[in-house]
Amino acid sequence: MASGMKLLAKETAIYGLSSIVGKFLNWCLVPMYTRILTTAEFGITTNIYAYVAVLGVILTYGMETGFFRFINKEEEKPSTVYSTTLGSIAITSIIFIVLSFIFLSPVSTAIGYQHNSDFVLIMAIVIAIDAFSSIPFAYLRYKKKAKTFMIIKMSNIFFTIFLNLFFLVVCPQIHKSAYAYTIDWFYDTDYKAGYVFLSNIFGSFFQLVLLSPYYIKNIKLNIDFNLLKRMLKYSMPLLLLGLVGMLNQNIDKIIYPFLFDNREEAMSELGIYGACTRIAVVMMMFTQAFRFAYEPFVFGKKNKNDLQSYSDAMKYFVIFSLIIFLGVMYYIDILKFFVGEEFFAGIRVVPIVMISYIVYGIYFNLSFWYKMADKTYYGAIFSSVGCILTFAINIIFVPRYGYIASAWASLICNVVMMLLSYIFEQREFPIYYEKRRILSYFVIALALYLIGAYVPIENIFLRLSFRTILFFIFLFYIVKKDLPLSELPVIGKHFRK
C-alpha cells in the first residue's frame, strides 16, 4: 500500500506540475498582451475564452470521468471502453465543427462578432480538437504514463507561447524593417487579437499530432453502443455539474458585452477586468496545487472517520491563502505593472477576486463530504444556486457599477455555496473545524490589509516598508499560534536542528 501511495503521490505531482506550470506560463503572457493589445482587444480574448471554457465542458459531456469509471470495471474490456469513448467524442466533435461552419454567420452575429466571424470559427475548431484530445490524455493517465502526459502538454504550451511571441513581437519588428516583404503575404498589423487565437489553434493541432502515433492512429474506433448508453447515463449528471461550475466562473465574462449599449466600451471594460483578475490567478494556482495534493490524500485514507485531518487541512489552507493574499496586496504597487498602464483602473478588483478564490478553495475543501458520502447531487444543487445568483447580480448591477459588480457577484456566489455546503455537511457528515481560530485569522488578515491599504503614506518605499512590517506581524502571529516552523515540510528539518 505504501508503494501504491508513493506512486500516486509521484503521478499527482507530475500531473499537477504540468497543469500549474502551464497556467503559470500562460499567465506570464499577460504582461505582453496588455502592452500590445488594446483594452478592447484584450476584452475580445477574455470574452471568447469564456465561451471556450463553457463549450469545452459541453463537448466532453462528462465522458472523461465516465472513461475512468468504466475502464476500471473488471467486466469491461479496456480497449472497448477506450475505442467507444474516443469514437463518441470524435463523432460529436466532428458534428460540432460541421455545425460551426453551417451556422457561423448567425452565431457570430448573435454574440457580436459579425465582423470577426473567423475568431469564432478558429476557437470552435480548437474546442473540438481539445475535447477529442482529452480522451487520449485520459488514456495516458490510465496507463500511468505521467511523463508522456507532461511532455505532450508542456510541448503544446511552449509551442503556443512561441507562436504568440512570433506573431505579436517578432513579426511587428520585421514589418518595420527592410525585410517586411518576407512576411507581407501572411502578416496583418490590424489582426493582433486574431493571432492569439491562431497561436491557440496551431498549438492544438500540434498537440494532436504528438498524440497521434501511439494513442489515436492505431486505435480502431469500434463503438459498443450498449456500453456507450451506460456510459452516457453515468456521465450526463457530471455534465450538469461541470457545466454549472464552469458557468459560475465565466458567466460574467460571457454576458458582460450584452449589458451595455456601447459594445466597444463594454469590451474595453471587460479587457481591463479580465487583465486585472489575472493578477489574482496566483491564488487560483495555489488552490489548484492544494487540490492536486488534497484529493489523493482524502481518497487514499484508510480511515475515513479520521476527521481531524480534514479539519487540519482546512485550517492550513486558510493560513497559507491569507499569507498569499497579504503578500500580493501589500506589494500591489509593484505587482500592478504586471499589466499595462491602460489597465491600471481595474486594480481595485484584485482584493475582491483573491478573497473570492480563497472562499472557493474553502468550498472545495467542504465539498468532500458529499463526494465521500456518494451524494454528488448536492454539489449540482449548490453550484446551480451560485450560478443563478451570479447571473442575477451581474444583470442587475453591472450596467450601473461596471466590472466591480462582477467581482462582487463572484465573491457572493462563492460565499453562498460555501455556507450551503457547510450547513449540509454539519447535518450529513459533521466535521469539527476550528471556526473561531480560522475566523480570527480572516479578521486579523483583513484588518492588517485595510491598515496597510488606507494609512496614507505618499513615499512608495516607506509605504512598502510599513506594509512589510504588517506582513511580518501576521506571520509572527500565525507561527506563534498554529504554524511551528519545525513541523513544516522540507524546511522544517532545518528549524528542528
PAGU-159507 format. One record per residue (C-alpha): x, y, z; residue in three letters. Coordinates in steps of 0.2 Angstrom, whole numbers, plus 2048, in hexadecimal, padded with zeros to 3 digits. Each point is the difference from the previous one (the first is absolute). Layout:
+-----+-----+-----+------+
:   x :   y :   z : titi :
+-----+-----+-----+------+
:   X :   Y :   Z :  ALA :
...
+-----+-----+-----+------+
***
This chain:
+-----+-----+-----+------+
:   x :   y :   z : titi :
+-----+-----+-----+------+
: 800 : 800 : 800 :  MET :
: 80E : 80C : 804 :  ALA :
: 808 : 7FD : 7EF :  SER :
: 7EF : 803 : 7F8 :  GLY :
: 7FE : 811 : 809 :  MET :
: 811 : 805 : 7FC :  LYS :
: 7FD : 7FD : 7ED :  LEU :
: 7EF : 809 : 802 :  LEU :
: 809 : 80F : 808 :  ALA :
: 80E : 800 : 7F2 :  LYS :
: 7F3 : 800 : 7F2 :  GLU :
: 7F5 : 80D : 809 :  THR :
: 810 : 80B : 801 :  ALA :
: 803 : 7FE : 7ED :  ILE :
: 7EE : 803 : 7FB :  TYR :
: 7FF : 80E : 80C :  GLY :
: 810 : 808 : 7FA :  LEU :
: 7FC : 7FF : 7ED :  SER :
: 7EF : 808 : 804 :  SER :
: 806 : 80E : 80C :  ILE :
: 810 : 803 : 7F6 :  VAL :
: 7F5 : 802 : 7F0 :  GLY :
: 7F5 : 80C : 809 :  LYS :
: 80F : 80A : 806 :  PHE :
: 808 : 801 : 7EF :  LEU :
: 7F0 : 806 : 7F8 :  ASN :
: 7FE : 80C : 80F :  TRP :
: 812 : 807 : 7FB :  CYS :
: 7F9 : 805 : 7EF :  LEU :
: 7F4 : 80D : 808 :  VAL :
: 80D : 80D : 802 :  PRO :
: 803 : 7FF : 7ED :  MET :
: 7EE : 7FF : 7FB :  TYR :
: 7FC : 810 : 80A :  THR :
: 80E : 80A : 7F8 :  ARG :
: 7FC : 7FA : 7EF :  ILE :
: 7ED : 7FE : 7FF :  LEU :
: 7F4 : 80E : 804 :  THR :
: 7F4 : 7FE : 80F :  THR :
: 7F2 : 7FC : 7F3 :  ALA :
: 80B : 7F3 : 7F7 :  GLU :
: 804 : 7F8 : 811 :  PHE :
: 7EE : 801 : 804 :  GLY :
: 7FC : 7F6 : 7F0 :  ILE :
: 80C : 7F2 : 805 :  THR :
: 7F9 : 800 : 812 :  THR :
: 7EE : 7FE : 7F9 :  ASN :
: 804 : 7F3 : 7F3 :  ILE :
: 80A : 7F5 : 80C :  TYR :
: 7F2 : 801 : 80C :  ALA :
: 7F5 : 7F8 : 7F3 :  TYR :
: 80E : 7F3 : 7FC :  VAL :
: 800 : 7FB : 812 :  ALA :
: 7EE : 7FD : 801 :  VAL :
: 7FE : 7F7 : 7EF :  LEU :
: 80F : 7F5 : 804 :  GLY :
: 7F6 : 7F9 : 80F :  VAL :
: 7F1 : 7FD : 7F5 :  ILE :
: 80A : 7F7 : 7F2 :  LEU :
: 809 : 7F4 : 80C :  THR :
: 7EF : 7FD : 809 :  TYR :
: 807 : 7F7 : 80F :  GLY :
: 808 : 7F2 : 7F5 :  MET :
: 811 : 802 : 807 :  GLU :
: 7FA : 7FC : 812 :  THR :
: 7F5 : 7F2 : 7F8 :  GLY :
: 80F : 7F9 : 7F7 :  PHE :
: 809 : 7FE : 811 :  PHE :
: 7F1 : 7F9 : 808 :  ARG :
: 7FD : 7F2 : 7F3 :  PHE :
: 812 : 7FC : 7FB :  ILE :
: 803 : 7FA : 812 :  ASN :
: 7F1 : 7F4 : 800 :  LYS :
: 806 : 7EE : 800 :  GLU :
: 7F2 : 7FB : 7F4 :  GLU :
: 804 : 80D : 7F3 :  GLU :
: 80E : 7FE : 7F3 :  LYS :
: 80B : 810 : 801 :  PRO :
: 803 : 801 : 7ED :  SER :
: 7ED : 800 : 7FD :  THR :
: 7FE : 80D : 80D :  VAL :
: 80D : 80B : 7F9 :  TYR :
: 7FB : 7FE : 7ED :  SER :
: 7EE : 803 : 805 :  THR :
: 804 : 810 : 80A :  THR :
: 80C : 806 : 7F2 :  LEU :
: 7F3 : 7FC : 7F3 :  GLY :
: 7F2 : 809 : 808 :  SER :
: 80A : 810 : 804 :  ILE :
: 807 : 7FF : 7EE :  ALA :
: 7EE : 800 : 7F8 :  ILE :
: 7FA : 80E : 80B :  THR :
: 80F : 80A : 7FD :  SER :
: 7FE : 7FE : 7ED :  ILE :
: 7EE : 804 : 801 :  ILE :
: 804 : 810 : 80A :  PHE :
: 80D : 806 : 7F3 :  ILE :
: 7F4 : 7FD : 7F2 :  VAL :
: 7F2 : 80A : 809 :  LEU :
: 80C : 80D : 803 :  SER :
: 803 : 803 : 7EE :  PHE :
: 7EE : 7FF : 7FC :  ILE :
: 7FA : 80C : 80D :  PHE :
: 80F : 80B : 801 :  LEU :
: 7F8 : 810 : 7FA :  SER :
: 7F1 : 800 : 80B :  PRO :
: 809 : 7FA : 80F :  VAL :
: 80E : 80D : 7FE :  SER :
: 7F3 : 80D : 7FE :  THR :
: 7F6 : 7FB : 80F :  ALA :
: 80F : 801 : 80B :  ILE :
: 807 : 810 : 7F8 :  GLY :
: 80E : 7FA : 7F5 :  TYR :
: 7F8 : 803 : 7EF :  GLN :
: 80F : 809 : 7FB :  HIS :
: 80C : 7F3 : 807 :  ASN :
: 7F7 : 7F0 : 7FC :  SER :
: 812 : 7F8 : 7FD :  ASP :
: 803 : 802 : 813 :  PHE :
: 7F1 : 7F5 : 804 :  VAL :
: 804 : 7F3 : 7F3 :  LEU :
: 812 : 7FE : 805 :  ILE :
: 7FB : 7FE : 813 :  MET :
: 7F2 : 7F4 : 7FB :  ALA :
: 80D : 7F5 : 7F8 :  ILE :
: 80B : 801 : 80F :  VAL :
: 7F2 : 7FB : 80B :  ILE :
: 7FD : 7F1 : 7F6 :  ALA :
: 812 : 7FB : 7FF :  ILE :
: 803 : 802 : 812 :  ASP :
: 7F0 : 7F6 : 805 :  ALA :
: 806 : 7F2 : 7F5 :  PHE :
: 812 : 801 : 807 :  SER :
: 7F9 : 7FE : 812 :  SER :
: 7FD : 7EE : 7FD :  ILE :
: 811 : 7FB : 7FB :  PRO :
: 807 : 80A : 80E :  PHE :
: 7F4 : 7F6 : 80C :  ALA :
: 807 : 7F0 : 7F8 :  TYR :
: 812 : 806 : 804 :  LEU :
: 7FA : 802 : 812 :  ARG :
: 7F8 : 7EF : 800 :  TYR :
: 810 : 7F8 : 7FA :  LYS :
: 80A : 80A : 80D :  LYS :
: 80B : 809 : 7F3 :  LYS :
: 801 : 810 : 80A :  ALA :
: 810 : 805 : 7F8 :  LYS :
: 7F9 : 7FE : 7EE :  THR :
: 7F1 : 80A : 806 :  PHE :
: 80B : 80E : 806 :  MET :
: 80B : 801 : 7F1 :  ILE :
: 7F2 : 801 : 7F4 :  ILE :
: 7F7 : 80D : 80A :  LYS :
: 80F : 80B : 803 :  MET :
: 805 : 7FE : 7EE :  SER :
: 7F0 : 807 : 7FB :  ASN :
: 801 : 80F : 80C :  ILE :
: 812 : 804 : 7FB :  PHE :
: 7FB : 7FF : 7ED :  PHE :
: 7F1 : 80C : 803 :  THR :
: 80A : 80C : 80A :  ILE :
: 80D : 800 : 7F2 :  PHE :
: 7F3 : 804 : 7F3 :  LEU :
: 7F9 : 80E : 80B :  ASN :
: 811 : 808 : 801 :  LEU :
: 803 : 7FD : 7ED :  PHE :
: 7F0 : 808 : 7FB :  PHE :
: 7FF : 80E : 80D :  LEU :
: 812 : 805 : 803 :  VAL :
: 80B : 7FA : 7F2 :  VAL :
: 7F5 : 803 : 7F1 :  CYS :
: 7FC : 812 : 804 :  PRO :
: 813 : 803 : 801 :  GLN :
: 803 : 7F8 : 7EF :  ILE :
: 7F2 : 80A : 7F9 :  HIS :
: 808 : 810 : 805 :  LYS :
: 811 : 7FB : 7F8 :  SER :
: 806 : 7FE : 7EE :  ALA :
: 7FB : 7EE : 800 :  TYR :
: 7ED : 803 : 802 :  ALA :
: 7FD : 7F8 : 7EF :  TYR :
: 805 : 7EF : 808 :  THR :
: 7F0 : 800 : 80B :  ILE :
: 7F4 : 80B : 7F6 :  ASP :
: 7F8 : 7F1 : 7F8 :  TRP :
: 7F9 : 7FA : 811 :  PHE :
: 802 : 80E : 80D :  TYR :
: 7F3 : 80D : 803 :  ASP :
: 804 : 80E : 80D :  THR :
: 7ED : 802 : 804 :  ASP :
: 7FD : 7EE : 804 :  TYR :
: 809 : 800 : 812 :  LYS :
: 7F2 : 7F7 : 80A :  ALA :
: 7FE : 7F4 : 7F2 :  GLY :
: 812 : 7FA : 801 :  TYR :
: 7FC : 7FB : 812 :  VAL :
: 7F3 : 7F4 : 7FA :  PHE :
: 80B : 7FA : 7F1 :  LEU :
: 80E : 7FC : 80C :  SER :
: 7F3 : 7F6 : 80A :  ASN :
: 7F9 : 7F6 : 7F1 :  ILE :
: 812 : 7FC : 7FA :  PHE :
: 805 : 7FA : 811 :  GLY :
: 7F0 : 7F5 : 801 :  SER :
: 804 : 7F8 : 7EF :  PHE :
: 812 : 7FD : 806 :  PHE :
: 7FA : 7F8 : 810 :  GLN :
: 7F5 : 7F4 : 7F5 :  LEU :
: 80F : 7FC : 7F5 :  VAL :
: 80A : 7FB : 810 :  LEU :
: 7F2 : 7F5 : 806 :  LEU :
: 7FD : 7F8 : 7EF :  SER :
: 80E : 7F3 : 7FE :  PRO :
: 7FC : 7F6 : 810 :  TYR :
: 7EF : 804 : 806 :  TYR :
: 7F5 : 804 : 7F1 :  ILE :
: 807 : 7F9 : 7F0 :  LYS :
: 800 : 7EE : 806 :  ASN :
: 7EF : 800 : 808 :  ILE :
: 7F1 : 7F8 : 7F8 :  LYS :
: 7F1 : 80B : 803 :  LEU :
: 7F4 : 7F2 : 803 :  ASN :
: 7F2 : 807 : 80A :  ILE :
: 7F7 : 7F4 : 80C :  ASP :
: 7EF : 809 : 800 :  PHE :
: 7FA : 7F6 : 80F :  ASN :
: 80F : 806 : 80A :  LEU :
: 7FE : 811 : 7F9 :  LEU :
: 7EE : 801 : 807 :  LYS :
: 806 : 7FB : 811 :  ARG :
: 80E : 80C : 800 :  MET :
: 7F5 : 80F : 7FA :  LEU :
: 7F4 : 7FC : 80E :  LYS :
: 80E : 801 : 80D :  TYR :
: 808 : 80F : 7F8 :  SER :
: 7F1 : 80C : 7FD :  MET :
: 7FE : 805 : 812 :  PRO :
: 813 : 804 : 800 :  LEU :
: 7FD : 80B : 7F1 :  LEU :
: 7F3 : 80A : 80A :  LEU :
: 80C : 802 : 80E :  LEU :
: 80F : 805 : 7F6 :  GLY :
: 7F5 : 80C : 7F5 :  LEU :
: 7F9 : 809 : 80F :  VAL :
: 811 : 801 : 808 :  GLY :
: 808 : 807 : 7F0 :  MET :
: 7F2 : 80D : 7FE :  LEU :
: 803 : 806 : 812 :  ASN :
: 811 : 805 : 7FB :  GLN :
: 7FC : 807 : 7EE :  ASN :
: 7EE : 806 : 7FF :  ILE :
: 806 : 812 : 805 :  ASP :
: 80C : 800 : 7F1 :  LYS :
: 7F3 : 7F9 : 7F4 :  ILE :
: 7F2 : 80C : 804 :  ILE :
: 80A : 80F : 803 :  TYR :
: 800 : 807 : 7EE :  PRO :
: 7ED : 7FE : 7FF :  PHE :
: 7FD : 80B : 810 :  LEU :
: 805 : 810 : 7F7 :  PHE :
: 7FA : 80A : 7F1 :  ASP :
: 812 : 804 : 7FB :  ASN :
: 808 : 7F0 : 7FC :  ARG :
: 811 : 807 : 7FD :  GLU :
: 800 : 808 : 811 :  GLU :
: 7FA : 7F0 : 808 :  ALA :
: 80E : 7F6 : 7F8 :  MET :
: 80C : 80D : 806 :  SER :
: 7FA : 7FE : 812 :  GLU :
: 7FF : 7ED : 7FE :  LEU :
: 813 : 801 : 7FB :  GLY :
: 805 : 80A : 80F :  ILE :
: 7F6 : 7F4 : 80B :  TYR :
: 807 : 7F1 : 7F8 :  GLY :
: 812 : 806 : 801 :  ALA :
: 7FF : 805 : 812 :  CYS :
: 7F8 : 7F0 : 806 :  THR :
: 80F : 7F7 : 7F9 :  ARG :
: 80B : 808 : 80D :  ILE :
: 7F5 : 7F6 : 80D :  ALA :
: 803 : 7F0 : 7F6 :  VAL :
: 80F : 7FC : 80C :  VAL :
: 7F3 : 7FC : 80D :  MET :
: 7F6 : 7F5 : 7F4 :  MET :
: 811 : 7F7 : 7FC :  MET :
: 803 : 7FD : 812 :  PHE :
: 7EE : 7F9 : 802 :  THR :
: 802 : 7F4 : 7F2 :  GLN :
: 811 : 7FB : 807 :  ALA :
: 7F8 : 7FC : 810 :  PHE :
: 7F2 : 7F7 : 7F7 :  ARG :
: 80D : 7F4 : 7F7 :  PHE :
: 807 : 7FC : 811 :  ALA :
: 7F0 : 7FF : 80A :  TYR :
: 7F6 : 7F5 : 7F5 :  GLU :
: 80B : 7F1 : 801 :  PRO :
: 803 : 803 : 812 :  PHE :
: 7ED : 7FF : 804 :  VAL :
: 7FC : 7F2 : 7F4 :  PHE :
: 80F : 7F6 : 805 :  GLY :
: 7FC : 800 : 813 :  LYS :
: 7FD : 7EF : 807 :  LYS :
: 7F6 : 808 : 80F :  ASN :
: 7F3 : 80B : 7F9 :  LYS :
: 7FA : 804 : 812 :  ASN :
: 811 : 809 : 804 :  ASP :
: 7F7 : 811 : 7FF :  LEU :
: 80E : 809 : 808 :  GLN :
: 80B : 800 : 7F1 :  SER :
: 7F2 : 808 : 7F6 :  TYR :
: 7FF : 80E : 80D :  SER :
: 812 : 802 : 800 :  ASP :
: 801 : 801 : 7ED :  ALA :
: 7F3 : 80E : 800 :  MET :
: 809 : 80A : 80D :  LYS :
: 811 : 7FF : 7F7 :  TYR :
: 7F7 : 804 : 7EF :  PHE :
: 7F9 : 810 : 807 :  VAL :
: 811 : 805 : 809 :  ILE :
: 80A : 7FE : 7F0 :  PHE :
: 7F2 : 809 : 7F5 :  SER :
: 800 : 80F : 80C :  LEU :
: 813 : 801 : 7FF :  ILE :
: 7FF : 800 : 7ED :  ILE :
: 7F2 : 80D : 800 :  PHE :
: 80A : 80C : 80B :  LEU :
: 810 : 7FD : 7F6 :  GLY :
: 7F7 : 805 : 7F0 :  VAL :
: 7F6 : 80F : 807 :  MET :
: 80E : 807 : 80A :  TYR :
: 80B : 801 : 7F1 :  TYR :
: 7F3 : 804 : 7F3 :  ILE :
: 809 : 811 : 7FC :  ASP :
: 80D : 7F5 : 7F8 :  ILE :
: 7F5 : 7F1 : 7FA :  LEU :
: 7F4 : 80C : 7F7 :  LYS :
: 80E : 802 : 7F2 :  PHE :
: 7FC : 7EE : 7FC :  PHE :
: 7F3 : 808 : 7F5 :  VAL :
: 802 : 810 : 7F4 :  GLY :
: 7FC : 811 : 806 :  GLU :
: 7EF : 800 : 7F7 :  GLU :
: 7FA : 7F3 : 80B :  PHE :
: 805 : 807 : 811 :  PHE :
: 7EE : 806 : 803 :  ALA :
: 7FB : 7EE : 804 :  GLY :
: 80C : 7FD : 80D :  ILE :
: 7F2 : 803 : 80D :  ARG :
: 7F8 : 7EF : 7FC :  VAL :
: 810 : 7F7 : 805 :  VAL :
: 7FC : 7FE : 813 :  PRO :
: 7EE : 7FB : 7FC :  ILE :
: 805 : 7F3 : 7F4 :  VAL :
: 80E : 7F9 : 80B :  MET :
: 7F4 : 7FE : 80F :  ILE :
: 7F4 : 7F8 : 7F4 :  SER :
: 80D : 7F3 : 7FB :  TYR :
: 803 : 7FD : 813 :  ILE :
: 7EE : 7FD : 803 :  VAL :
: 7FE : 7F5 : 7F1 :  TYR :
: 80F : 7F6 : 807 :  GLY :
: 7F7 : 7FE : 810 :  ILE :
: 7F0 : 7FA : 7F7 :  TYR :
: 80B : 7F3 : 7F7 :  PHE :
: 807 : 7FA : 810 :  ASN :
: 7EE : 7FF : 807 :  LEU :
: 7FA : 7F7 : 7F0 :  SER :
: 808 : 7EF : 805 :  PHE :
: 7F2 : 7FC : 80C :  TRP :
: 7F4 : 7FD : 7F2 :  TYR :
: 80D : 7F7 : 7F5 :  LYS :
: 805 : 7F4 : 80E :  MET :
: 7ED : 7FD : 804 :  ALA :
: 7FC : 7FD : 7EE :  ASP :
: 7F4 : 80F : 7FF :  LYS :
: 807 : 80A : 7F2 :  THR :
: 7EF : 807 : 7FC :  TYR :
: 803 : 80C : 80E :  TYR :
: 80E : 808 : 7F7 :  GLY :
: 7F5 : 802 : 7F0 :  ALA :
: 7F3 : 809 : 80C :  ILE :
: 80C : 80B : 808 :  PHE :
: 809 : 805 : 7EF :  SER :
: 7EF : 803 : 7F8 :  SER :
: 7FB : 80C : 80E :  VAL :
: 811 : 809 : 7FE :  GLY :
: 7FE : 801 : 7EE :  CYS :
: 7EE : 808 : 801 :  ILE :
: 806 : 80C : 80D :  LEU :
: 810 : 805 : 7F5 :  THR :
: 7F5 : 803 : 7F1 :  PHE :
: 7F3 : 80A : 809 :  ALA :
: 80D : 80C : 809 :  ILE :
: 809 : 803 : 7EF :  ASN :
: 7EF : 804 : 7F7 :  ILE :
: 7FA : 80C : 80D :  ILE :
: 810 : 809 : 806 :  PHE :
: 80D : 7FF : 7F2 :  VAL :
: 7F7 : 80D : 7F5 :  PRO :
: 801 : 80C : 80E :  ARG :
: 811 : 7FC : 809 :  TYR :
: 80A : 7F7 : 7F2 :  GLY :
: 80C : 7F2 : 803 :  TYR :
: 802 : 803 : 813 :  ILE :
: 7EE : 7F9 : 801 :  ALA :
: 806 : 7F0 : 7F7 :  SER :
: 80E : 7FE : 80C :  ALA :
: 7F4 : 802 : 80F :  TRP :
: 7F4 : 7F4 : 7F7 :  ALA :
: 80E : 7F2 : 7FF :  SER :
: 804 : 803 : 813 :  LEU :
: 7EE : 7FF : 806 :  ILE :
: 7FD : 7F1 : 7F5 :  CYS :
: 80E : 7F7 : 808 :  ASN :
: 7FB : 805 : 812 :  VAL :
: 7EF : 7FA : 7FD :  VAL :
: 806 : 7EF : 7F9 :  MET :
: 80C : 7FE : 80F :  MET :
: 7F3 : 804 : 80D :  LEU :
: 7F4 : 7F4 : 7F8 :  LEU :
: 80D : 7F2 : 7FF :  SER :
: 805 : 803 : 812 :  TYR :
: 7EE : 800 : 807 :  ILE :
: 7FC : 7EF : 7F7 :  PHE :
: 810 : 7F9 : 804 :  GLU :
: 7FD : 803 : 813 :  GLN :
: 7F0 : 7F7 : 7FE :  ARG :
: 805 : 7F1 : 7F5 :  GLU :
: 813 : 7FE : 803 :  PHE :
: 804 : 80B : 80F :  PRO :
: 813 : 805 : 801 :  ILE :
: 806 : 80B : 80E :  TYR :
: 80A : 80F : 7FA :  TYR :
: 809 : 80D : 80A :  GLU :
: 7F3 : 80D : 7FB :  LYS :
: 805 : 80E : 80C :  ARG :
: 813 : 7FE : 7FD :  ARG :
: 7FD : 800 : 7ED :  ILE :
: 7F4 : 80F : 801 :  LEU :
: 80D : 809 : 80B :  SER :
: 80D : 7FD : 7F2 :  TYR :
: 7F4 : 808 : 7F3 :  PHE :
: 7FC : 80F : 80C :  VAL :
: 813 : 803 : 804 :  ILE :
: 805 : 7FE : 7EE :  ALA :
: 7F2 : 80C : 7F9 :  LEU :
: 804 : 80D : 80E :  ALA :
: 812 : 800 : 7FC :  LEU :
: 7FC : 801 : 7EE :  TYR :
: 7F5 : 80F : 802 :  LEU :
: 80D : 809 : 80B :  ILE :
: 80D : 7FD : 7F3 :  GLY :
: 7F5 : 806 : 7F2 :  ALA :
: 7F8 : 80F : 808 :  TYR :
: 80D : 808 : 80B :  VAL :
: 806 : 80E : 7F5 :  PRO :
: 813 : 7FF : 7FC :  ILE :
: 805 : 809 : 7F1 :  GLU :
: 812 : 7FA : 7FE :  ASN :
: 7FF : 7EF : 7F8 :  ILE :
: 80F : 7F9 : 809 :  PHE :
: 7FA : 805 : 811 :  LEU :
: 7EF : 7F9 : 7FB :  ARG :
: 807 : 7EF : 7FB :  LEU :
: 80B : 800 : 810 :  SER :
: 7F1 : 803 : 80B :  PHE :
: 7F6 : 7F2 : 7F7 :  ARG :
: 80F : 7F4 : 802 :  THR :
: 7FF : 803 : 813 :  ILE :
: 7ED : 7FC : 800 :  LEU :
: 804 : 7F1 : 7F5 :  PHE :
: 80C : 7F9 : 80D :  PHE :
: 7F5 : 804 : 80E :  ILE :
: 7F3 : 7F4 : 7F8 :  PHE :
: 80D : 7F3 : 7FD :  LEU :
: 806 : 801 : 812 :  PHE :
: 7EE : 7FE : 806 :  TYR :
: 7FD : 7F1 : 7F5 :  ILE :
: 811 : 7F8 : 805 :  VAL :
: 7FD : 803 : 812 :  LYS :
: 7EE : 7F9 : 800 :  LYS :
: 7FF : 7F2 : 7F3 :  ASP :
: 80F : 7FE : 7F4 :  LEU :
: 810 : 7FA : 80A :  PRO :
: 80E : 802 : 7F3 :  LEU :
: 808 : 7EF : 806 :  SER :
: 7F0 : 7F7 : 7FA :  GLU :
: 800 : 807 : 7EE :  LEU :
: 804 : 7F4 : 7F2 :  PRO :
: 811 : 801 : 7F8 :  VAL :
: 807 : 80F : 80A :  ILE :
: 7FA : 7FA : 811 :  GLY :
: 80F : 7F5 : 802 :  LYS :
: 80B : 80F : 800 :  HIS :
: 7F6 : 809 : 80E :  PHE :
: 800 : 7EF : 80A :  ARG :
: 813 : 801 : 7FF :  LYS :
+-----+-----+-----+------+
***
